Amino acid sequence: MKLANLSDSFEINQAGHLAIGGVDTLKLAKKYGTPLIAYDVSKIKSKIKHFKQAFIEANVPYRVVYASKAFSAMAMYQLVAQEGLGCDVVSGGELYTALKGGMPPERIEFHGNNKLPAELEMAVDAKIGCIVVDNFQEIEFLDNILRAKKSSIAVVLRVAPGIEAETHKYISTGQENSKFGFDVHSGQAEKALKQLIENPRMNVKGVHCHIGSQIFSAKGFVMAVEKMVSLLHEWYEKYSFEAEVLNLGGGFGTRYTEQDQPLPPEVFAAKIITAVKEKINAYGLKLPAIWIEPGRSLAGEAAATLYTVGSRKDVEGVCHFVAVDGGMGDNIRPALYQAKYEAMLANKPKALQEQIVTIVGKYCESGDILVQDASLPITHPGDILAIPSTGAYGYTMASNYNRNPRPAVVFCENGTDQLIIRRETYDDMLNCDLGM
């Protein structure tokens, strides 16, 4: 038996309850119901500050771009815009939400391996900052749109640098056989560059790469810097192409369990900056603005999902199941790629851990497991269970499987709470259901 290990992102209040942003989680559960995703806004602001700190201290041109697929909501766009960040979007829906959330269009970049013509047209009409060009078909689509509108736009060339990050295969993106970007080895990237710089409607601002997600070491980023700057030198020699932007993507690791040891944001950024400056100076190139795209690392640890404990099933000598009122519908990551989480009881986080249980959801799938082998105090129906570090890829990947409504989301800061996404109702789920 041992005391529960609490995430550094959370606190225990005077009542002995888990608190988020100074707000008692039991009060949150009572006020908004469960499942409920609760963010500590100060944690997001702190991560932003520390990423920016490294660039400011190094006195280099930069931009921190929020990778909004981690958590896309109007309130999140409002928050990161207020903190001076840009954002990337990967769909018309994310672009629409970012604009509605007040993100300045010039700070938006549009990613994606299959941007639809209608989405590209939407981006051109909104006069967004740049489009991260991903493939030859996209170049053709975009050129047709720009011709028809007698318009132009800034573009950044996405390159697959052939760097394989040490991460799960589903979230590794920089290798040669990735579906994202132009491959360097085959000559695709150079061919795409030539098309873009010869097109008077496309202003080529620079290059982009992204090697994967949930990366704990800076080694892969340093390798990517070496590959990308070497490529820029080659293209400068051949085409006099001088990049204004070197976007090295995101993928900075987040702490989900006690075993995870990600680098602090400022350390990650500092190592990238140092590598870029050294390589740029070695080739005698002009230093481009360094862009990074943190998403998970900003939002992930800032939130916890609150559930209400329901039924229990004990299979003696085999396992013990504790079921909650959510599951794979609000957090698909454990089922999708065996993501690991920890759990605690919000109403008694200091209680002795007296049992090992498997926390399961209410969905009709055997794979609906949130936490395998969780150490918890004895639980009872009605207890509020918290799973930390669910701020990224929880709500944005949520579904209505089994016709369960998606959860509510709240922002908490300095002891106050604000509902930013209300809980879906059954009627909400029927809004697009026309019947016969």
Helices and strands as residue ranges (DSSP letters): E 11-12, E 18-20, E 23-24, H 25-32, E 36-40, H 41-58, E 62-67, G 68-70, H 74-82, E 86-89, H 92-100, G 105-107, E 108-110, H 117-126, E 130-133, H 136-149, E 153-160, G 169-171, E 182-183, H 188-197, E 202-208, H 219-239, E 245-247, H 265-283, E 289-292, H 296-299, G 300-302, E 303-315, E 319-324, H 333-337, E 344-345, E 355-360, E 369-376, E 384-388, G 395-397, G 401-403, E 408-413, E 416-421, H 426-429
